[in-house]
Amino acid sequence: MKISELEVKPLWNPETSLYDNEISNDIIEKVLFSGIEDDNTICTYAIIFGVNRIIEFKARLNTMYELYRSKRVKKLILAGSNKGISSKKRNQTPKSVIESCSDISTLFNDDITEAERMKNYAISLGIKEEDLIVDHSANNSVETLMHVKELIDLDKEKSLILVTSGYHMRRCICGALKYISKDIHYCPVVAATGYFEKDNYTNTELGRLLASFDANRVISQVKEGIISDMELEQKSITL
């Protein structure tokens, strides 16, 4: 089944910047997690998607470092402004959820861009600055992917690694298929937090909220043509 064939109608609420419709765990798991597997691809570039939630930031950057240290990638694309939906000013997480999940909901409280923060952290880990490609202007995953062609020459690239949180990976893959190329293989490397993956997202209010939001977002953006459709069970991330 393709994402576009799901009988789900996301109901966006502009006042809360959240979706009002209930979405089942079964649909969430099909949309966000089915077929998402790291196949140990080795390539030149990895794209690291920015985030302002501290637990996710550390997971993504530590995952990135392991890819670099083990020589699975040579260059790292770090993307994110300070205006995304996880920024302090635009964070839409309800106060009740923040309070019930205070240990995992904490955000960075400054005006630095996500990309600059990632760059600083990467250098502190010992990653060479010349191996970092920094995009401060991307406000979301679609903009991150739209900018990739401007940052690197993709003519010789057969594969790219994508690094993000478990609930966010499908949206990034579908976006890459739309804005980069359908001829490139995308290897998903999930930055595990212990809270936002298939086996644990239902354990906390924040995990369930983020998963529900992104499942709705993926379905909505696919049906609107903003990101590409794809088969939910396929393990190969090329069409």
C-alpha positions as CSV (number, residue, x, y, z in Angstrom):
1,M,0.0,0.0,0.0
2,K,1.1,3.5,-0.8
3,I,0.9,6.4,1.7
4,S,-1.6,8.2,-0.6
5,E,-3.9,5.2,-0.4
6,L,-4.4,5.5,3.3
7,E,-7.9,6.6,4.3
8,V,-6.8,9.2,6.8
9,K,-7.8,12.8,6.6
10,P,-5.4,15.0,8.6
11,L,-7.2,17.9,10.2
12,W,-4.8,20.8,10.7
13,N,-5.6,23.3,13.5
14,P,-3.9,26.6,12.7
15,E,-4.5,27.9,16.3
16,T,-2.6,25.1,18.0
17,S,-0.3,24.2,15.0
18,L,-1.2,20.5,15.6
19,Y,-3.5,18.0,14.0
20,D,-6.9,17.5,15.7
21,N,-7.7,14.0,14.2
22,E,-7.0,10.8,16.1
23,I,-4.7,8.4,14.3
24,S,-4.2,4.8,15.4
25,N,-0.9,3.3,16.4
26,D,-1.3,0.8,13.6
27,I,-1.4,3.6,11.0
28,I,1.5,5.5,12.8
29,E,3.7,2.4,12.6
30,K,2.9,1.7,9.0
31,V,3.5,5.3,7.9
32,L,6.6,6.1,10.1
33,F,8.4,2.9,10.7
34,S,7.7,0.1,8.2
35,G,10.6,-0.7,5.9
36,I,12.9,1.8,7.6
37,E,16.2,-0.1,8.0
38,D,19.9,0.9,8.0
39,D,21.5,-1.3,5.2
40,N,25.1,-0.2,6.2
41,T,25.6,1.9,3.1
42,I,29.0,3.6,2.8
43,C,29.0,6.8,0.8
44,T,30.5,10.3,0.7
45,Y,27.7,12.4,2.3
46,A,25.3,12.2,5.2
47,I,22.6,14.8,5.8
48,I,22.0,15.6,9.5
49,F,18.6,17.2,10.0
50,G,18.5,20.0,12.6
51,V,16.4,19.9,15.8
52,N,16.2,22.1,19.0
53,R,15.1,19.4,21.4
54,I,18.2,18.6,23.4
55,I,17.8,14.8,23.7
56,E,17.3,14.5,19.9
57,F,20.1,16.9,19.1
58,K,22.6,14.8,21.1
59,A,21.3,11.5,19.6
60,R,21.6,12.8,16.0
61,L,25.1,14.3,16.5
62,N,26.4,11.2,18.3
63,T,25.0,9.0,15.5
64,M,26.6,11.3,13.0
65,Y,30.0,11.0,14.8
66,E,29.8,7.2,14.7
67,L,29.2,7.2,11.0
68,Y,32.2,9.6,10.5
69,R,34.4,7.7,12.9
70,S,33.7,4.4,11.3
71,K,34.4,5.9,7.8
72,R,30.9,5.2,6.5
73,V,30.8,8.9,5.4
74,K,33.4,11.5,4.6
75,K,31.4,14.7,4.6
76,L,28.5,15.9,6.8
77,I,25.8,18.3,5.7
78,L,24.5,20.1,8.8
79,A,21.2,21.9,8.3
80,G,18.8,24.0,10.3
81,S,17.9,27.6,11.1
82,N,16.6,29.0,14.4
83,K,13.1,29.3,13.1
84,G,11.9,25.6,12.9
85,I,8.9,24.2,14.7
86,S,11.2,22.8,17.4
87,S,12.7,26.2,18.2
88,K,11.9,27.9,21.5
89,K,9.7,30.6,19.8
90,R,7.7,28.2,17.6
91,N,7.5,25.1,19.7
92,Q,3.9,23.9,19.6
93,T,4.1,21.2,22.2
94,P,1.2,21.6,24.7
95,K,2.3,22.8,28.2
96,S,0.8,19.7,29.8
97,V,3.0,17.4,27.7
98,I,6.1,19.5,28.4
99,E,5.4,19.2,32.1
100,S,4.7,15.5,32.1
101,C,7.8,14.8,29.9
102,S,10.2,17.5,31.3
103,D,13.2,15.1,31.2
104,I,12.9,14.7,27.4
105,S,11.1,17.8,26.2
106,T,13.8,20.4,27.1
107,L,14.8,22.8,24.3
108,F,17.9,24.9,23.8
109,N,17.1,28.4,24.9
110,D,19.2,30.6,22.7
111,D,19.1,32.2,19.2
112,I,21.9,30.1,17.6
113,T,21.0,28.3,14.5
114,E,20.6,24.5,14.7
115,A,23.3,24.2,12.0
116,E,25.8,26.3,13.9
117,R,25.1,24.4,17.1
118,M,25.8,21.1,15.2
119,K,29.0,22.5,13.8
120,N,30.3,23.5,17.2
121,Y,29.4,20.1,18.7
122,A,30.9,18.2,15.7
123,I,34.2,20.1,16.0
124,S,34.3,19.5,19.8
125,L,34.0,15.7,19.0
126,G,37.1,16.0,16.8
127,I,35.5,16.2,13.3
128,K,37.5,18.2,10.9
129,E,35.8,21.5,10.0
130,E,36.6,21.0,6.3
131,D,34.4,17.9,6.4
132,L,31.4,20.0,7.5
133,I,28.9,21.6,5.1
134,V,26.7,24.0,6.9
135,D,23.3,25.3,5.9
136,H,21.9,27.9,8.3
137,S,18.9,28.9,6.2
138,A,16.8,25.7,6.2
139,N,13.6,26.1,8.3
140,N,12.3,22.6,7.9
141,S,13.1,19.2,6.3
142,V,11.8,20.2,2.9
143,E,14.0,23.3,2.7
144,T,17.0,21.2,3.9
145,L,16.5,18.8,1.0
146,M,15.8,21.6,-1.5
147,H,19.1,23.2,-0.6
148,V,21.2,20.0,-1.0
149,K,21.7,20.4,-4.8
150,E,23.1,23.9,-4.1
151,L,25.6,22.6,-1.6
152,I,27.1,19.6,-3.3
153,D,27.6,18.1,-6.7
154,L,25.3,15.1,-6.9
155,D,26.2,13.9,-10.4
156,K,28.6,11.2,-9.1
157,E,26.6,10.3,-6.0
158,K,24.7,7.0,-6.0
159,S,23.8,7.0,-2.3
160,L,23.1,9.4,0.6
161,I,22.7,8.7,4.3
162,L,20.0,10.5,6.2
163,V,20.3,11.0,9.9
164,T,17.3,12.0,12.0
165,S,14.9,10.8,14.7
166,G,12.8,7.7,14.2
167,Y,9.4,9.5,13.9
168,H,10.9,12.0,11.4
169,M,12.7,9.6,9.0
170,R,9.8,8.9,6.6
171,R,9.2,12.5,5.9
172,C,12.8,13.0,5.1
173,I,12.9,10.0,2.8
174,C,9.8,11.1,0.9
175,G,11.2,14.7,0.7
176,A,14.6,13.4,-0.6
177,L,12.8,11.5,-3.4
178,K,10.9,14.7,-4.3
179,Y,13.7,17.3,-4.1
180,I,17.0,15.5,-4.6
181,S,16.5,12.5,-6.9
182,K,14.5,9.3,-7.4
183,D,17.7,7.7,-8.8
184,I,19.7,8.0,-5.6
185,H,19.6,5.3,-2.8
186,Y,18.7,6.8,0.6
187,C,20.0,4.9,3.6
188,P,18.0,5.8,6.8
189,V,20.1,5.9,9.9
190,V,17.9,6.5,12.9
191,A,19.4,8.5,15.8
192,A,17.9,6.5,18.7
193,T,16.8,8.3,21.8
194,G,14.9,5.5,23.6
195,Y,11.7,7.5,23.3
196,F,10.8,8.3,19.7
197,E,11.3,4.9,17.9
198,K,8.9,2.1,16.9
199,D,9.5,0.1,20.1
200,N,9.1,3.0,22.6
201,Y,7.2,6.0,21.2
202,T,4.0,5.0,23.0
203,N,5.7,5.1,26.4
204,T,5.5,8.9,26.8
205,E,3.0,11.6,25.9
206,L,5.7,13.4,24.0
207,G,6.6,10.3,22.0
208,R,3.0,9.6,21.0
209,L,2.4,13.3,20.2
210,L,5.5,13.6,17.9
211,A,4.7,10.3,16.1
212,S,1.0,11.3,15.6
213,F,2.0,14.7,14.3
214,D,4.5,13.3,11.8
215,A,2.3,10.5,10.6
216,N,-0.4,13.1,9.9
217,R,2.2,15.5,8.3
218,V,3.6,12.8,6.0
219,I,0.1,11.8,4.8
220,S,-0.9,15.4,4.3
221,Q,2.2,16.4,2.5
222,V,2.1,13.3,0.2
223,K,-1.5,14.0,-0.7
224,E,-0.7,17.6,-1.4
225,G,2.3,16.7,-3.6
226,I,4.7,18.4,-1.3
227,I,6.7,15.2,-0.8
228,S,6.8,12.0,-2.8
229,D,4.5,9.0,-2.3
230,M,6.0,5.6,-1.6
231,E,5.1,2.0,-0.8
232,L,5.0,1.5,2.9
233,E,6.6,-1.9,3.1
234,Q,9.4,-1.4,0.6
235,K,12.9,-1.6,2.1
236,S,14.7,-0.1,-0.9
237,I,14.5,3.6,-0.7
238,T,14.8,4.2,-4.5
239,L,11.8,4.1,-6.8
